[in-house]
Amino acid sequence: MAPIYRFSRWDGTQLLDEAADEALLDELMDDVLARGDIDSSLRSIMRRGTHPRDSDVDVQGMDDMLRQLRQQRQDILRKHDLGSLLDDLRNKLKEVIETERQGIQERVSAAESAIENPPPGIDPGTAARLAERVKDMAQRNEATLNALPDNLGDAVRELNDYEFMDPEAQRLFEELKNLIQQQFVDRQFSDLRENLENITQQDLDAAAQMMRELNGMLQSHIRGDEETGFDEFMERWGGAFGESPPQDIEQLIDQLQDQAAQAQSLMSSLSPSQRQQLQDMISGMLDNPQLAQQMAELQTNLDMLRVGGEFGRQFRFSGDEPVALQDALNLMDELNRMDNLEDDLKKALYGGGSIDQIDTERVSEILGEDAEASLEKLRQLAERAVEEGLLRTSDDGSHEFTARGIRKIGEKALAEIFGYLRRTYTGRHTARMQGRGGEPTEATRPYQYGDEFNVDLRRTVQSAVMRSGNGVPVRLEADDFQVRETEELAQASTVLLIDLSLSMAMRGNFVMAKKVALALDTLIRTQFSRDSLYVVGFSTYAREMKPETLAYLSWDEFEPYTNIQHGLVVAQKLLARHAGGNKQIIMVSDGEPTAHIENGRIFLQYPPSPRTIQETLKEVSRTTRAGISINTFMLEQNPYLMEFVDQITRINKGRVFYTSPERLGEYIVVDYYTNRRRSIIS
């Protein structure tokens, strides 16, 4: 069969869909920069969504959905008065009694009139005796009506055995009984409920038989029997379960529990006196003991099959809008579905559940199509990142960056930092100097003794032709030789020394430091490939961070100390691999040294001890003797810190910057870029 393609009018939403995908991916990259953990960031994005400024894109997060759910639930609870459903039932019963009283009076009046004007074929004596019987019955019935208890359930029970004198009153009472029976007895069986407009004793007997078989099947399931008789049961009674009957016993149990939860929630949400009256009323209506017994047994079986969670939650209504019984049960259904959706969202966020377990149809019904679309975007986020080649899924189901993903996150950090350069500088102005052993340029010059013999053949021949004129063969002389000019960047080896102590995160400095590391790595790899960059993180101890791990870089939560000395030791070892060129350490920190290593032992002290300061400055001296400059970027200012940094500067002659996290990238990356562009040597 040929595939079917469906086309629709362009409405602009297609671009919004793409923009939403891009916004989510950007949000994911930003969050990974802060957290260093992809799966944690995925959960964070699912929780909060994305709401970019100056954009039509708005992807709801699950926190937004939870807030919307709670607001909708509060609106319902603040609107309705659940206790009024008894008032509605009481009014219906009052209408029955008033209709009966009026009917009694009409029957008595008609009987008295018949004495004076007997109907054809009835003599006055017979008419008088009939009238007397009517009056006696009327008197008994009036006495019964006058003695009806105030309790609604007891009153209904009394009227079950009452002989009505008015047909309309009897019809209204049967209608009231049907209402109770339909909502509480047959609510679980939709087709049966719709067809039982006038429930007979035979109908109730049939319902009791169905429940008896249902209870037998559920008990078999509870015992773990392989054969429960589900197919035979559905073949006989499947019509009672609506247009979409359950396909297996588990679906049947879920459906029964959902329906039973409505009635249980209604009972739980009433006051004790209201609950008792409604229960008495239901008992009074169920004049079929077998059915009542089977209903109680069904409830017991459903309780045994329930796995965790609340059954029939309690809701506290505070509104004043009256609600009828059927509407009350519908409200219970709606509120229970809201609570179930809330549970699913919470499990996906906090309880080890999965976003794939959330019913999107339920989300659409309760929260609307926009929420459903947002949920689908969130569900596809990891999949989309994998499709884009940014992430891959490991064997244990977790996610990790691909090489492309690491490049992407570095490019993003670099673009963010160079946004400053685009806003500040009108163009790139480079002073060019020529030298050997570098990149060829378009410019040439006559060959001189000692030059690298990098001949530009076209311009050499052109020079000979211009000297000797046309004709062949063209004879070359020494002055004809033209060589290409080259530009050579001095090789620079850099160690970016980043403070990973807890204070960097607590003061909001860490994320920008991480962005600088990623941006500088990307800049050097893409534009200054001869240069070398190492990243060293330090807290209580220092260690090298490989480029492929920078995206996962995080602060040391349980290592609160700052060991600048060890950071300098590790940096020197890395720079010792390079025999020539410029060597520098770029140190980013927000505090004084509070740790050092001496004779193989770690010393920790806060506030900083003079010994730690002394040992750190000794390492600064060793670094200086190795020809390595130290450029210090401090993200905090206090007199003691400034004094320590001044001592570093006096020893090493490097530069020092006191800056904010927001301008750190501008100072380090832009400064590196502009200085390296000026460092072309002859």
Helices and strands as residue ranges (DSSP letters): H 13-35, H 38-48, E 49-50, E 59-60, H 62-79, E 80-81, H 84-116, H 124-146, H 152-160, H 167-180, I 181-185, H 190-195, H 201-223, H 230-237, G 238-241, H 249-269, H 272-285, H 289-305, E 321-322, H 325-350, G 355-357, H 360-367, H 369-379, H 381-387, E 391-393, E 399-401, H 403-424, E 439-446, H 457-468, G 478-480, E 482-489, E 492-499, H 502-506, H 510-527, E 532-538, E 542-545, G 547-552, H 564-575, E 582-589, E 595-598, E 601-604, H 610-625, E 629-634, H 639-652, E 656-658, H 661-665, I 666-670, H 671-677, E 680-681
